[in-house]
Each structure stands twice: as structure tokens, then as C-alpha cells.
Amino acid sequence: MLLSPDVAPIPMRAVDLIRKKRDSGEHSREEIDFLIAGYTRGDIPDYQMSAWLMAAWLRGLSRAEAAALTEAMLHSGEVVDFSELPAKKVDKHSTGGIGDKTSLILAPIVAAGGLFVPMISGRGLGHTGGTLDKLESIPGFNVNLSLADFRRVLKECGMALIGQTREIAPADKKIYALRDVTATVENLGLICGSIMSKKLAEGIDALVLDVKTGSGAFMKKEEDSERLAELMVDTGRRMGKRVVALITDMNQPLGRWAGHSVEVFESIEVLNGRGAADLRELSIELSAWMFLLGERTPTLDEGRRLAESLIASGKARDKFRDCIRLQGGDSRVVDEPDRLPQAALRTEIKSPAAGYLVSTRCEQFGTALAMLGGGREKKEDSIDHAVALEFHKRIGDRVAAGETLVTVHYNDESRLAAAQALLAECCEIGAQPPGEIPKLVKKRIVEKP
């Protein structure tokens, strides 16, 4: 029997949508909108959203669902308009890895080069560190600027580094924290929706994506990283933005340090023309793509040369100092990095045998760092900005028996034993050098016409 026109439709319920996704159903755009709007308002509680996230993680999201999720989270808040600024607005996002601190280097480089970098970043997620957590290791640095202050800092120095405000993608801010503590991080649709909703809300013209692959990345297999990159590049293109993705290696830590304050220190080292070669190389490469997509340079090679010149002249370093000052931080850390938090204790992880470093279980470095206090188990947890890992060897390096592989910087003795046991298993030492050294930039995925 057909319903008469005056019979009200059956209302949507979160439990029904959880069941639908659990049973491999595909959501309509209206159902995605209902979930995201309801959770943002507080009508749908954490436990129901957690159940839906796990169902989505297990069953997956189609391209249509991922696009609907991105748009729903994007429009859960305000989309910023920076059209009055005289140059292109360009940002970069990394899917995360161990020691991945390139945002702190390339934002000052690109801003010093004349583009605007409105960067909305996240906190640590899973085994990876977050840009906001690193910045908050700088005494006084305020990542919680209002949208008006975000605009003011951006206009004054060309860059601003903040977390999601109440106005920008509030749905993603809530869901991002929940994913971290419900083991629902590594899903292509959820990752795409989270990244692209924040980035498209920034009012940018172009976006460079650094999609990690390998043992320390969320995407362990290169083909999965490529699928995610293609999904995000396509999503950006559909919304009228210029987007490129680089597939980069995370089979070993990036740079020499992992932690929070130590990664700020290492970023300053690169801005001073020093620092680890791999970190410097990737930061310059990503900066060059930002210059190219932002129409600051006509070629990638010219973008690389411009980035190198801005480091050599000190202009990039000075830009970072200005940004710290404008966001309430102690800008003296640029010249006096000892002002950054430092751990009181240290111990060493030594090689059990002579040979070569063949591979690392890179994700375990991040897990060990979290165990020392550098990460969160619950979204309400605070973190220790001073704990750190210092890496002394790269894949392919010769190692002597008893030589230090990793120095552990820590504060809490009770946390050390478990982390130490995990770190002892992180480095594989072989009698012969590895057949191939991991290539830092593996592939580029560019927008299609």
C-alpha cells in the first residue's frame, strides 16, 4: 500500500546508518550530511560516531561517499575568502610519518618567496607527530588563533600556522580526535575527507600533498599511497584547485630527530643552511612545487633555486622568527634553541652486531615515542614536548657492534622499559648492505586536465 502524500517520511537515525555501513551499504549524500551535521551539533554522541567510523574503516567508502564526506565537513563551518591578498595562496599537507617536520621549513621558505601560506594543521595522529604539537613546544606559541587573528598574521608575514578554529571544519576537528583513539586512522575515504575539508576551507588556490609510503606511514604499500594521492588530487581538481601529490619514502625516519621540541630545533637547523640532507632535500622539493603551482616560478628548477637562495640569504629563517613572534611565541628560540624544552635523561640503543643497517620498523619508532609521553592514548591526554629520539644511522650505513643506533631522550623512568624493548627491535642489521637504498621521492601524481 502506498503512503498518502501527507504521511511524514521516516526520520533518519544514526543507528540505522551504522547498521547500513556495517552491512556494506553505500550512503547517500543526504545520509552523510545527516551524520556529520548531527555529530557536529552534538546530537550524535561519540560512541555512535566511533561505531560508524569503525564500520567505514572495515567496509570502506566509495568515491561518491568520500566526496560527500569532504563536502559535508568543509561546509560544517566557514570557508575562508582570502581573495583580497595580492598573491596566490598555497598550502602543503603530509599524510604523516616519523620525523616529518617539513611544514616548519617550507612555510617560511614559501612565504619569504612572496606567496601566502595559510596552514591549518593537526595534532599527533596514531604513531605520527602533529605540526601543532611541535609548534606548542615553542614557549608561548598560540596555535588557537581566531579566524580574524589568523587573517591578520597571514597578511603581516605571509604565513600562519594554526589548528582548526571553531569556524573552520568543526566536524573534522571532532572526528580527527576521535579517529586517533579508536584505531580508525588508516582509511582512504576518511583520510581524504579530513585532509581536503581542512585545506579547501583555507581559501587556497593550490595544494601540494606529501603522501608517505613505507613501514612508518599509514599507507604501507606504495599502491595504496598512490590510490590515496589520486583520490585527493581528483577531489581538489573537482573543487577548482591546482593540486599535485608526491609519493615519498617513510621506510626510515625523515631527518635525524623525532619528537616535538627537537623537530623545531632541526627545522631551524635547515633554515640556517644545515640539517640532515634528506630533510633539506624534501623541504626544497615541496617548496619548489608550491612556487610552481602558485605561479611564482615558471619551472620546477627555478622553484628549487629560489628555495635554496631564500635559505642561504637567511630570509626564510627570519620569516619563521616573525611568525613565532606574531603568534605569541618566544622568537628567541630561532637564535637560542636551548630555550626549547629538553628531556632530563637519556639512554642509548646499541647495535647487537656488526654489519649494515638494512631496514627499520619505522612505525615502532613513533609508537615508542608515544610510550615515552610524546603521544596520546586518549584524546584528552597531554604530551611531553621534550621526549625525543635521535637517529644515528641511515639505511645502508655500516654499523659496528655496540655502536649507538638511537639515543633516547626521556623524563619518566617508569615509561622507559617498554619503549626501550620496542626500540631494540626497530633496526635490522645484516651482514651485507641492502640491495637498494629507498628513493626519497618515488612518484609524482599531477592534476589531469
Helices and strands as residue ranges (DSSP letters): H 14-22, H 29-41, H 46-59, H 63-74, E 90-94, H 103-112, E 117-120, H 131-135, H 147-157, E 159-162, H 170-180, H 188-200, E 206-213, H 222-238, E 242-249, E 257-259, H 261-271, H 277-293, H 300-312, H 315-326, G 331-334, G 337-339, E 345-350, E 355-360, H 362-369, I 370-374, E 388-391, E 398-399, E 404-410, G 413-415, H 416-423, E 427-430, E 441-446
